Amino acid sequence: MIKVSKIIKQERLRRGMTQESLAKYLNTTKTTISKWENATLYPDITMLPKLAKVFNISVDDLLNYNTVSYTHLTLPTILLV
């Protein structure tokens, strides 16, 4: 499940930013920010590093990426996943 919308809103509010101020920084519109936060639209991949930079987090954190270790699985098990 993609949680980037929740993270964008959470990080924006944590920094006391309005949708308008974030939009201005990213050279986009307030409507676009609203759509990102409501999950009706997702940021373009080229926008992810910019968002991560303004929030001072990694792109992995922005995408809520969790690494999964598969070292304990055997090859046939991995192929079934």
C-alpha positions in Angstrom: 0.0 0.0 0.0 1.4 3.4 -1.0 1.5 5.7 2.0 3.3 8.6 0.4 0.2 10.8 0.6 0.1 10.5 4.4 3.8 11.1 4.7 3.6 14.2 2.5 0.9 15.7 4.6 2.5 14.6 7.9 5.9 16.1 7.0 4.4 19.3 5.6 2.4 19.9 8.8 5.4 18.9 11.0 7.3 21.8 9.3 4.4 24.2 9.6 4.1 24.6 5.9 0.9 25.3 4.0 0.0 23.5 0.8 0.6 26.8 -0.9 4.1 27.3 0.5 5.1 23.7 -0.4 3.7 24.2 -3.9 5.7 27.4 -4.4 8.9 25.7 -3.3 8.3 22.8 -5.7 7.1 25.0 -8.5 3.7 23.3 -8.7 0.2 24.2 -7.6 -1.7 24.0 -4.3 -4.2 21.8 -6.1 -1.5 19.3 -7.0 -0.3 19.2 -3.3 -3.9 18.6 -2.2 -4.3 15.8 -4.7 -1.0 14.2 -3.5 -2.2 14.4 0.1 -5.6 12.9 -0.7 -4.1 10.1 -2.9 -6.0 11.1 -6.0 -2.7 11.8 -7.7 0.8 10.7 -6.9 4.0 12.8 -7.3 6.0 12.3 -10.5 9.1 10.3 -9.9 11.2 13.3 -10.6 9.5 15.1 -7.7 10.5 12.6 -5.1 14.0 13.8 -4.5 12.8 17.4 -4.2 10.1 16.4 -1.7 12.6 14.4 0.3 15.0 17.3 0.4 12.4 19.8 1.6 11.4 17.4 4.3 15.0 16.5 5.1 14.2 12.8 4.8 15.4 10.1 2.4 13.3 9.1 -0.7 13.0 5.6 1.0 11.5 7.3 4.1 9.2 9.3 1.9 7.9 6.1 0.2 7.8 4.3 3.5 10.2 1.7 2.0 11.1 -1.1 4.4 13.8 -3.4 3.4 13.0 -7.1 3.6 15.7 -9.7 4.2 15.4 -12.8 2.1 18.7 -14.3 3.2 16.9 -17.0 5.3 14.9 -18.3 2.4 16.0 -21.0 0.0 15.9 -20.4 -3.7 12.7 -22.4 -4.4 11.0 -20.5 -1.6 12.0 -17.1 -3.1 10.6 -18.1 -6.5 7.2 -18.8 -4.9 7.0 -15.4 -3.2 
